[in-house]
Amino acid sequence: MPDVLKAPLVVEFPFTRSLGPVQSAFLTGLRERVVLGVKTADGRTLVPPVEYDPATAEEIRDLVEVAPTGTVTTWAWNHEPRRGQPLGTPFAWVLVRLDGADTALLHALDAPGADSVHTGMRVRIRWAAERTGAITDIACFEPYDGEPHRPGGHTGEFEDPLTGIVAPARLDYTYSPGRAQSAYIDALSAQRTVGERCPSCRKVYVPPRGACPTCGVATKEQVEVGPRGTVTTFCIVNIKAAHTANLDIEVPYVYAHIALDGADLALHARIGGIPYDQVRMGLRVEPVWTEGARYPGYYRPTGEPDADYETYKELL
């Protein structure tokens, strides 16, 4: 039996969002070593603050300061920290109800071991040495047996408040293709494109999925398609790919759905060899392989007349 194919994959991008008045005040407060909550109509103080009352859905803006000390309400021990987590040594995830708050804040607790953590223990915030206006301005919580701190009565008015944040989003996972996609990948290494035909509707799917998404039956009959195809739809990319060595492409460029000859499903690939503003629906293209590559680097025009719309309209 051949080895199972697998490869590590990472999906990563910066997520940019603007802040409303409540979140702006909360994050700016963390930068200034102040923790703010928001008071609801029934007198509860919510930390972290929200913009709408979870009970009534009414908009709320009454910001109040709470203390940097609090009580652990529940916890779980993390014996093996992962990349990007608050601490590099084993720690506890804790929910802490800060003094003056009625809800709990999730963060890390730096403790010597799991046996030292318990519900009801007293803790305080350990502030980060450098603060930028993010939840990581709280480096972690630490055990505390002193007197409760009293909040200073801050109302959320700051000079130079934050108006937006950029948060990295990242997903690391290992992908293992099944039988159908393994055969597809093996064929690509020989500069061939192989799909599979549904025994019921007779459609040829590229890349193959192992089953027909329309009929729900298994597909096994392999069919070689292409190598030429037709652009069905496309988009112009104006944002340069970051931290991706194999996508060091000058913008703007075009990614398109391409219906390979003989296929009943369009695949997506980059279009090259033509100015981006000359790419169009119906353009006939062919793959360009670079030496040693396991897949086409891009598709370029063949020079053939454009395909008639009627020949690919069902593949849009």
Buried (B, 14 or more C-beta within 10 A) or exposed (E): EEEEEEEEEEEEEEEEEEBEEBBBBBBBBBBEEBBBBBBBEEEBBBBBBBEEBEEEEEEBEBBBBBBBBBBBBEBEBBEEBEEEEBBEEBBBBBBBBBBBBBBBBEBBBBBEEBEEBEEEBBBBBBBBEEBEBBBBBBBBBEBBEEEBBEBEEBEBEBEEBBEEBEEEEEEEEEEEBEEBBBBBBBBBEEEEBBBBBBEEEEBBBBBBBBBBEEBEEEBBEBBBBBBBBBBBBBEBBEEEBEEEEEEEBEEBBBBBBBBBEBBBBBBEBBBBEBEBEEBEBBBBBBBBBEEEEEEBBBBBBBEEEEBEEEEBEEBE
